[in-house]
Amino acid sequence: MLFDLLPGLLTSAVINGVMAAPIMARLMLLAGEKSVTGNFTLDARTTQLGWDDAAVVGFVVLMMFRDVVCQIFQANQTVNHVLPRDCYGRGPDYRFRNGLLQSRH
């Protein structure tokens, strides 16, 4: 095959996920307008579920951006051959020495 499909698939999934929250919010606003939906407006339960779903998707997108920013700042630091840790310093308690994985303790 001339090109690898996986990066394109992952990129389109990220774009889809990022765009989902504002689209869901706009659809919820439109669904609540009687001038748009006529007699088919949403009931209170469906409206609440829709906004809850939009909020969860928005929160997930924010956490994804937080992780991306964290990884960018972490990549700029010198790690001294330590296995990767998250932004809060949690991670495996091992270090490479002489090409072998050894415990710090």
DRENTORKOL-3810 file (N, C-alpha, C; in nm, 4 decimals):
REM DRENTORKOL-3810
@n.u->0.0844; n.v->-0.1167; n.w->0.0000; ca.u->0.0000; ca.v->0.0000; ca.w->0.0000; c.u->0.0899; c.v->0.1243; c.w->0.0000
@n.u->0.0478; n.v->0.2289; n.w->-0.0681; ca.u->0.1297; ca.v->0.3474; ca.w->-0.0839; c.u->0.1388; c.v->0.4327; c.w->0.0418
@n.u->0.0412; n.v->0.4262; n.w->0.1279; ca.u->0.0428; ca.v->0.5068; ca.w->0.2490; c.u->-0.0220; c.v->0.4297; c.w->0.3622
@n.u->0.0077; n.v->0.4726; n.w->0.4821; ca.u->-0.0443; ca.v->0.4065; ca.w->0.6009; c.u->-0.1789; c.v->0.4684; c.w->0.6383
@n.u->-0.2787; n.v->0.3866; n.w->0.6588; ca.u->-0.4133; ca.v->0.4359; ca.w->0.6875; c.u->-0.4352; c.v->0.4710; c.w->0.8338
@n.u->-0.3581; n.v->0.4149; n.w->0.9243; ca.u->-0.3824; ca.v->0.4341; ca.w->1.0663; c.u->-0.3699; c.v->0.5794; c.w->1.1122
@n.u->-0.2673; n.v->0.6554; n.w->1.0723; ca.u->-0.2627; ca.v->0.7956; ca.w->1.1150; c.u->-0.3837; c.v->0.8757; c.w->1.0679
@n.u->-0.4309; n.v->0.8499; n.w->0.9491; ca.u->-0.5500; ca.v->0.9189; ca.w->0.8999; c.u->-0.6742; c.v->0.8811; c.w->0.9780
@n.u->-0.6843; n.v->0.7550; n.w->1.0131; ca.u->-0.7982; ca.v->0.7084; ca.w->1.0915; c.u->-0.7984; c.v->0.7723; c.w->1.2299
@n.u->-0.6816; n.v->0.7758; n.w->1.2934; ca.u->-0.6718; ca.v->0.8359; ca.w->1.4265; c.u->-0.6982; c.v->0.9859; c.w->1.4222
@n.u->-0.6459; n.v->1.0534; n.w->1.3203; ca.u->-0.6683; ca.v->1.1973; ca.w->1.3072; c.u->-0.8158; c.v->1.2280; c.w->1.2875
@n.u->-0.8822; n.v->1.1518; n.w->1.2036; ca.u->-1.0250; ca.v->1.1766; ca.w->1.1810; c.u->-1.1073; c.v->1.1459; c.w->1.3058
@n.u->-1.0669; n.v->1.0477; n.w->1.3852; ca.u->-1.1383; ca.v->1.0183; ca.w->1.5101; c.u->-1.1220; c.v->1.1313; c.w->1.6111
@n.u->-1.0025; n.v->1.1895; n.w->1.6192; ca.u->-0.9797; ca.v->1.3017; ca.w->1.7106; c.u->-1.0609; c.v->1.4231; c.w->1.6669
@n.u->-1.0601; n.v->1.4535; n.w->1.5383; ca.u->-1.1378; ca.v->1.5669; ca.w->1.4877; c.u->-1.2861; c.v->1.5443; c.w->1.5131
@n.u->-1.3335; n.v->1.4235; n.w->1.4912; ca.u->-1.4731; ca.v->1.3903; ca.w->1.5161; c.u->-1.5082; c.v->1.4105; c.w->1.6633
@n.u->-1.4220; n.v->1.3648; n.w->1.7520; ca.u->-1.4487; ca.v->1.3798; ca.w->1.8945; c.u->-1.4478; c.v->1.5239; c.w->1.9400
@n.u->-1.3554; n.v->1.6040; n.w->1.8862; ca.u->-1.3477; ca.v->1.7450; ca.w->1.9245; c.u->-1.4691; c.v->1.8217; c.w->1.8730
@n.u->-1.5130; n.v->1.7897; n.w->1.7539; ca.u->-1.6271; ca.v->1.8610; ca.w->1.6960; c.u->-1.7617; c.v->1.8143; c.w->1.7513
@n.u->-1.7642; n.v->1.7013; n.w->1.8178; ca.u->-1.8915; ca.v->1.6463; ca.w->1.8651; c.u->-1.9562; c.v->1.7339; c.w->1.9723
@n.u->-1.8779; n.v->1.7873; n.w->2.0664; ca.u->-1.9354; ca.v->1.8640; ca.w->2.1775; c.u->-2.0079; c.v->1.9906; c.w->2.1306
@n.u->-1.9464; n.v->2.0772; n.w->2.0488; ca.u->-2.0210; ca.v->2.1957; ca.w->2.0057; c.u->-2.1403; c.v->2.1627; c.w->1.9164
@n.u->-2.1281; n.v->2.0566; n.w->1.8364; ca.u->-2.2416; ca.v->2.0181; ca.w->1.7522; c.u->-2.3565; c.v->1.9676; c.w->1.8387
@n.u->-2.3252; n.v->1.8879; n.w->1.9410; ca.u->-2.4308; ca.v->1.8394; ca.w->2.0311; c.u->-2.4975; c.v->1.9554; c.w->2.1043
@n.u->-2.4179; n.v->2.0525; n.w->2.1489; ca.u->-2.4742; ca.v->2.1674; ca.w->2.2195; c.u->-2.5658; c.v->2.2481; c.w->2.1271
@n.u->-2.5227; n.v->2.2700; n.w->2.0052; ca.u->-2.6069; ca.v->2.3452; ca.w->1.9107; c.u->-2.7352; c.v->2.2690; c.w->1.8784
@n.u->-2.7264; n.v->2.1382; n.w->1.8621; ca.u->-2.8472; ca.v->2.0595; ca.w->1.8371; c.u->-2.9440; c.v->2.0651; c.w->1.9548
@n.u->-2.8900; n.v->2.0664; n.w->2.0774; ca.u->-2.9770; ca.v->2.0770; ca.w->2.1939; c.u->-3.0464; c.v->2.2134; c.w->2.1978
@n.u->-2.9748; n.v->2.3178; n.w->2.1591; ca.u->-3.0374; ca.v->2.4499; ca.w->2.1532; c.u->-3.1474; c.v->2.4538; c.w->2.0469
@n.u->-3.1181; n.v->2.3958; n.w->1.9311; ca.u->-3.2188; ca.v->2.3928; ca.w->1.8244; c.u->-3.3390; c.v->2.3070; c.w->1.8616
@n.u->-3.3154; n.v->2.1957; n.w->1.9292; ca.u->-3.4254; ca.v->2.1060; ca.w->1.9653; c.u->-3.5174; c.v->2.1697; c.w->2.0689
@n.u->-3.4680; n.v->2.2660; n.w->2.1438; ca.u->-3.5514; ca.v->2.3322; ca.w->2.2438; c.u->-3.6339; c.v->2.4470; c.w->2.1894
@n.u->-3.6093; n.v->2.4888; n.w->2.0655; ca.u->-3.6827; ca.v->2.6007; ca.w->2.0072; c.u->-3.8101; c.v->2.5509; c.w->1.9394
@n.u->-3.9215; n.v->2.6040; n.w->1.9839; ca.u->-4.0490; ca.v->2.5630; ca.w->1.9274; c.u->-4.0641; c.v->2.6094; c.w->1.7827
@n.u->-3.9982; n.v->2.7191; n.w->1.7463; ca.u->-4.0066; ca.v->2.7679; ca.w->1.6090; c.u->-3.9364; c.v->2.6734; c.w->1.5111
@n.u->-3.8408; n.v->2.5941; n.w->1.5610; ca.u->-3.7686; ca.v->2.5006; ca.w->1.4746; c.u->-3.8384; c.v->2.3654; c.w->1.4711
@n.u->-3.8809; n.v->2.3155; n.w->1.5878; ca.u->-3.9336; ca.v->2.1793; ca.w->1.5952; c.u->-4.0857; c.v->2.1713; c.w->1.5919
@n.u->-4.1540; n.v->2.2822; n.w->1.6076; ca.u->-4.3001; ca.v->2.2790; ca.w->1.6057; c.u->-4.3560; c.v->2.2040; c.w->1.7254
@n.u->-4.4389; n.v->2.1035; n.w->1.7005; ca.u->-4.5002; ca.v->2.0258; ca.w->1.8082; c.u->-4.4101; c.v->1.9139; c.w->1.8602
@n.u->-4.2923; n.v->1.8992; n.w->1.8043; ca.u->-4.2041; ca.v->1.7882; ca.w->1.8412; c.u->-4.0893; c.v->1.8323; c.w->1.9322
@n.u->-4.1160; n.v->1.9182; n.w->2.0263; ca.u->-4.0122; ca.v->1.9626; ca.w->2.1189; c.u->-3.9789; c.v->1.8500; c.w->2.2165
@n.u->-3.8622; n.v->1.8591; n.w->2.2747; ca.u->-3.8164; ca.v->1.7572; ca.w->2.3678; c.u->-3.8814; c.v->1.7754; c.w->2.5042
@n.u->-3.9056; n.v->1.6637; n.w->2.5723; ca.u->-3.9539; ca.v->1.6733; ca.w->2.7096; c.u->-3.8363; c.v->1.7008; c.w->2.8035
@n.u->-3.8651; n.v->1.7242; n.w->2.9296; ca.u->-3.7613; ca.v->1.7637; ca.w->3.0257; c.u->-3.6557; c.v->1.6549; c.w->3.0431
@n.u->-3.6971; n.v->1.5294; n.w->3.0475; ca.u->-3.6029; ca.v->1.4195; ca.w->3.0683; c.u->-3.5058; c.v->1.4060; c.w->2.9506
@n.u->-3.5570; n.v->1.4128; n.w->2.8302; ca.u->-3.4732; ca.v->1.4013; ca.w->2.7121; c.u->-3.3790; c.v->1.5205; c.w->2.6997
@n.u->-3.4288; n.v->1.6387; n.w->2.7332; ca.u->-3.3446; ca.v->1.7574; ca.w->2.7306; c.u->-3.2300; c.v->1.7445; c.w->2.8301
@n.u->-3.2603; n.v->1.6983; n.w->2.9520; ca.u->-3.1566; ca.v->1.6819; ca.w->3.0534; c.u->-3.0530; c.v->1.5783; c.w->3.0101
@n.u->-3.0985; n.v->1.4666; n.w->2.9542; ca.u->-3.0049; ca.v->1.3645; ca.w->2.9065; c.u->-2.9163; c.v->1.4175; c.w->2.7939
@n.u->-2.9745; n.v->1.4957; n.w->2.7047; ca.u->-2.8972; ca.v->1.5523; ca.w->2.5948; c.u->-2.7896; c.v->1.6479; c.w->2.6436
@n.u->-2.8257; n.v->1.7354; n.w->2.7374; ca.u->-2.7256; ca.v->1.8279; ca.w->2.7916; c.u->-2.6204; c.v->1.7550; c.w->2.8735
@n.u->-2.6618; n.v->1.6523; n.w->2.9466; ca.u->-2.5636; ca.v->1.5725; ca.w->3.0212; c.u->-2.4638; c.v->1.5062; c.w->2.9271
@n.u->-2.5134; n.v->1.4516; n.w->2.8177; ca.u->-2.4245; ca.v->1.3888; ca.w->2.7190; c.u->-2.3287; c.v->1.4909; c.w->2.6576
@n.u->-2.3793; n.v->1.6087; n.w->2.6235; ca.u->-2.2937; ca.v->1.7131; ca.w->2.5667; c.u->-2.1873; c.v->1.7559; c.w->2.6679
@n.u->-2.2240; n.v->1.7638; n.w->2.7955; ca.u->-2.1279; ca.v->1.8015; ca.w->2.8992; c.u->-2.0202; c.v->1.6950; c.w->2.9157
@n.u->-2.0583; n.v->1.5686; n.w->2.9127; ca.u->-1.9595; ca.v->1.4602; ca.w->2.9264; c.u->-1.8621; c.v->1.4616; c.w->2.8083
@n.u->-1.9132; n.v->1.4781; n.w->2.6882; ca.u->-1.8264; ca.v->1.4822; ca.w->2.5704; c.u->-1.7335; c.v->1.6035; c.w->2.5786
@n.u->-1.7854; n.v->1.7180; n.w->2.6203; ca.u->-1.7026; ca.v->1.8369; ca.w->2.6364; c.u->-1.5933; c.v->1.8164; c.w->2.7403
@n.u->-1.6273; n.v->1.7514; n.w->2.8516; ca.u->-1.5285; ca.v->1.7232; ca.w->2.9559; c.u->-1.4190; c.v->1.6305; c.w->2.9043
@n.u->-1.4575; n.v->1.5293; n.w->2.8291; ca.u->-1.3589; ca.v->1.4356; ca.w->2.7728; c.u->-1.2646; c.v->1.5085; c.w->2.6773
@n.u->-1.3175; n.v->1.5998; n.w->2.5971; ca.u->-1.2333; ca.v->1.6766; ca.w->2.5051; c.u->-1.1353; c.v->1.7639; c.w->2.5835
@n.u->-1.1828; n.v->1.8285; n.w->2.6908; ca.u->-1.0931; ca.v->1.9098; ca.w->2.7732; c.u->-0.9822; c.v->1.8248; c.w->2.8364
@n.u->-1.0156; n.v->1.7067; n.w->2.8836; ca.u->-0.9141; ca.v->1.6196; ca.w->2.9430; c.u->-0.8144; c.v->1.5707; c.w->2.8377
@n.u->-0.8616; n.v->1.5508; n.w->2.7150; ca.u->-0.7716; ca.v->1.5107; ca.w->2.6073; c.u->-0.6720; c.v->1.6230; c.w->2.5785
@n.u->-0.7205; n.v->1.7470; n.w->2.5725; ca.u->-0.6307; ca.v->1.8601; ca.w->2.5507; c.u->-0.5324; c.v->1.8751; c.w->2.6660
@n.u->-0.5779; n.v->1.8513; n.w->2.7895; ca.u->-0.4885; ca.v->1.8592; ca.w->2.9048; c.u->-0.3762; c.v->1.7569; c.w->2.8919
@n.u->-0.4108; n.v->1.6362; n.w->2.8504; ca.u->-0.3092; ca.v->1.5324; ca.w->2.8335; c.u->-0.2111; c.v->1.5663; c.w->2.7218
@n.u->-0.2600; n.v->1.6246; n.w->2.6133; ca.u->-0.1717; ca.v->1.6624; ca.w->2.5027; c.u->-0.0741; c.v->1.7696; c.w->2.5488
@n.u->-0.1245; n.v->1.8720; n.w->2.6196; ca.u->-0.0368; ca.v->1.9784; ca.w->2.6687; c.u->0.0635; c.v->1.9213; c.w->2.7685
@n.u->0.0185; n.v->1.8326; n.w->2.8547; ca.u->0.1070; ca.v->1.7697; ca.w->2.9527; c.u->0.2181; c.v->1.6921; c.w->2.8821
@n.u->0.1847; n.v->1.6174; n.w->2.7796; ca.u->0.2851; ca.v->1.5407; ca.w->2.7063; c.u->0.3842; c.v->1.6314; c.w->2.6343
@n.u->0.3366; n.v->1.7452; n.w->2.5835; ca.u->0.4273; ca.v->1.8380; ca.w->2.5153; c.u->0.5287; c.v->1.8941; c.w->2.6135
@n.u->0.4813; n.v->1.9381; n.w->2.7302; ca.u->0.5740; ca.v->1.9934; ca.w->2.8294; c.u->0.6662; c.v->1.8861; c.w->2.8854
@n.u->0.6147; n.v->1.7648; n.w->2.8996; ca.u->0.6965; ca.v->1.6564; ca.w->2.9526; c.u->0.8035; c.v->1.6155; c.w->2.8515
@n.u->0.7740; n.v->1.6235; n.w->2.7236; ca.u->0.8709; ca.v->1.5851; ca.w->2.6210; c.u->0.9878; c.v->1.6825; c.w->2.6154
@n.u->0.9665; n.v->1.8068; n.w->2.6591; ca.u->1.0728; ca.v->1.9060; ca.w->2.6553; c.u->1.1674; c.v->1.8951; c.w->2.7743
@n.u->1.1351; n.v->1.8123; n.w->2.8726; ca.u->1.2209; ca.v->1.7959; ca.w->2.9888; c.u->1.3181; c.v->1.6807; c.w->2.9643
@n.u->1.4350; n.v->1.6899; n.w->3.0219; ca.u->1.5278; ca.v->1.5777; ca.w->3.0127; c.u->1.4865; c.v->1.4737; c.w->3.1166
@n.u->1.4711; n.v->1.3511; n.w->3.0742; ca.u->1.4170; ca.v->1.2477; ca.w->3.1609; c.u->1.5253; c.v->1.1584; c.w->3.2186
@n.u->1.6432; n.v->1.1599; n.w->3.1616; ca.u->1.7559; ca.v->1.0811; ca.w->3.2126; c.u->1.7259; c.v->0.9314; c.w->3.2106
@n.u->1.6697; n.v->0.8834; n.w->3.1023; ca.u->1.6436; ca.v->0.7416; ca.w->3.0795; c.u->1.5505; c.v->0.6794; c.w->3.1839
@n.u->1.4539; n.v->0.7547; n.w->3.2317; ca.u->1.3548; ca.v->0.7023; ca.w->3.3244; c.u->1.2298; c.v->0.6697; c.w->3.2434
@n.u->1.1612; n.v->0.5645; n.w->3.2820; ca.u->1.0375; ca.v->0.5306; ca.w->3.2119; c.u->0.9380; c.v->0.6451; c.w->3.2243
@n.u->0.8475; n.v->0.6613; n.w->3.1279; ca.u->0.7565; ca.v->0.7757; ca.w->3.1267; c.u->0.6676; c.v->0.7809; c.w->3.2505
@n.u->0.6428; n.v->0.9023; n.w->3.2951; ca.u->0.5525; ca.v->0.9284; ca.w->3.4064; c.u->0.4468; c.v->1.0261; c.w->3.3581
@n.u->0.3365; n.v->1.0347; n.w->3.4310; ca.u->0.2348; ca.v->1.1319; ca.w->3.3934; c.u->0.2719; c.v->1.2684; c.w->3.4499
@n.u->0.1841; n.v->1.3672; n.w->3.4335; ca.u->0.2128; ca.v->1.5051; ca.w->3.4747; c.u->0.2337; c.v->1.5184; c.w->3.6250
@n.u->0.1799; n.v->1.4277; n.w->3.7020; ca.u->0.1853; ca.v->1.4382; ca.w->3.8469; c.u->0.2982; c.v->1.3550; c.w->3.9066
@n.u->0.3858; n.v->1.3012; n.w->3.8227; ca.u->0.4998; ca.v->1.2267; ca.w->3.8715; c.u->0.4707; c.v->1.0819; c.w->3.9042
@n.u->0.3494; n.v->1.0358; n.w->3.8741; ca.u->0.3185; ca.v->0.8958; ca.w->3.9005; c.u->0.3683; c.v->0.8114; c.w->3.7840
@n.u->0.4097; n.v->0.6928; n.w->3.8144; ca.u->0.4539; ca.v->0.6036; ca.w->3.7089; c.u->0.5355; c.v->0.4909; c.w->3.7675
@n.u->0.5923; n.v->0.4098; n.w->3.6821; ca.u->0.6692; ca.v->0.2962; ca.w->3.7313; c.u->0.7922; c.v->0.3429; c.w->3.8073
@n.u->0.8309; n.v->0.2676; n.w->3.9044; ca.u->0.9451; ca.v->0.3031; ca.w->3.9876; c.u->1.0670; c.v->0.2225; c.w->3.9436
@n.u->1.0975; n.v->0.2309; n.w->3.8157; ca.u->1.2090; ca.v->0.1550; ca.w->3.7594; c.u->1.2959; c.v->0.2485; c.w->3.6775
@n.u->1.4196; n.v->0.2084; n.w->3.6549; ca.u->1.5146; ca.v->0.2875; ca.w->3.5776; c.u->1.5996; c.v->0.1910; c.w->3.4939
@n.u->1.6415; n.v->0.2375; n.w->3.3774; ca.u->1.7314; ca.v->0.1582; ca.w->3.2945; c.u->1.8754; c.v->0.1822; c.w->3.3389
@n.u->1.9486; n.v->0.0744; n.w->3.3653; ca.u->2.0913; ca.v->0.0825; ca.w->3.3936; c.u->2.1621; c.v->-0.0240; c.w->3.3134
@n.u->2.2603; n.v->0.0166; n.w->3.2380; ca.u->2.3373; ca.v->-0.0743; ca.w->3.1536; c.u->2.2476; c.v->-0.1548; c.w->3.0605
@n.u->2.1419; n.v->-0.0907; n.w->3.0124; ca.u->2.0519; ca.v->-0.1562; ca.w->2.9181; c.u->1.9531; c.v->-0.2511; c.w->2.9819
@n.u->1.9534; n.v->-0.2605; n.w->3.1170; ca.u->1.8617; ca.v->-0.3504; ca.w->3.1872; c.u->1.7652; c.v->-0.2700; c.w->3.2730
@n.u->1.6436; n.v->-0.3169; n.w->3.2840; ca.u->1.5424; ca.v->-0.2512; ca.w->3.3648; c.u->1.5596; c.v->-0.2949; c.w->3.5089
@n.u->1.5887; n.v->-0.1994; n.w->3.5983; ca.u->1.6129; ca.v->-0.2310; ca.w->3.7389; c.u->1.5273; c.v->-0.1435; c.w->3.8274
@n.u->1.4923; n.v->-0.1963; n.w->3.9443; ca.u->1.4150; ca.v->-0.1197; ca.w->4.0415; c.u->1.5023; c.v->-0.0152; c.w->4.1056
@n.u->1.4434; n.v->0.0947; n.w->4.1477; ca.u->1.5191; ca.v->0.1997; ca.w->4.2158; c.u->1.5478; c.v->0.1644; c.w->4.3605
@n.u->1.4728; n.v->0.0738; n.w->4.4176; ca.u->1.4877; ca.v->0.0420; ca.w->4.5599; c.u->1.5950; c.v->-0.0617; c.w->4.5838
END
